[in-house]
Amino acid sequence: MSRAARGPRIVFWRHGQTSWNLENRFQGSTDIELTDQGVFQARRSAALLSGLHPDLLISSDLKRAARTAAELAKITGLDVQHHEGLRETYAGEWQGLTNSEIQERFPEQYQAWAKGEPVRRGGGELSTEVADRSVPVVLEAVDKLPEDGTVVVVSHGGTIRTMIGRLLDLEPAQWERFGGLSNCCWSVLGLGARGWRLLEHNAGTLPQPVIGDET
């Protein structure tokens, strides 16, 4: 992404690795720390993202996102603004379960979700409700940017997907078309004459399996 490009930019940055990511457990709003590898990922990615000279840094208040954001704050000197609205999807009874356990215990919910139907996974939030609480936080930050400024948003795979889908004005059933973000990788949106555009997706790594994306 060129810093010389005109207009505001949003960098959606997924947090680093956690032990539940490795176990493919649905974290949701459960507050899990980064692994040592996750901290390393955050430091490596922060060094790259600092080259964008971001103007604002906002983050989910969950530990895995806040710890990731702290690495960029160290390099840039920016204060991190923590927001509950940027948390991962609350998924009720699904949280803490592996993908196979979810399919076994909640087969109807899982199949409906896999088909793109609106589902309260585990009795939790709809994807549209996640977008309702997270997107306004981001747009408020964008309003505070200087001309052609950049905000880095540290959040979670599922929440980032919903924010991108909402900002691109796509129907909710289409949001799952975006591939997952690997740990500590990012996607970039830029504001043009026709609205927000996706400039980069899952940047920061060579293609690799995505572990625990929606966590």
Protein Blocks (a to p, Z undefined) as FASTA:
>chain_A
ZZkbgcjddddddddddfklmnopafklaccdddfklmmmmmmmmmmmmmnopabdcddf
bfklmmmmmmmmmmnopacdddfklpccdehjmnopafklmmmmmmmlmmmmmnopacde
hhiacfklmmmmmmmmmmmmmmmpcehiacdddddfklmmmmmmmmnopafklmmmpccd
dehiacdddddfkoccdfbghihiacdddehklZZ
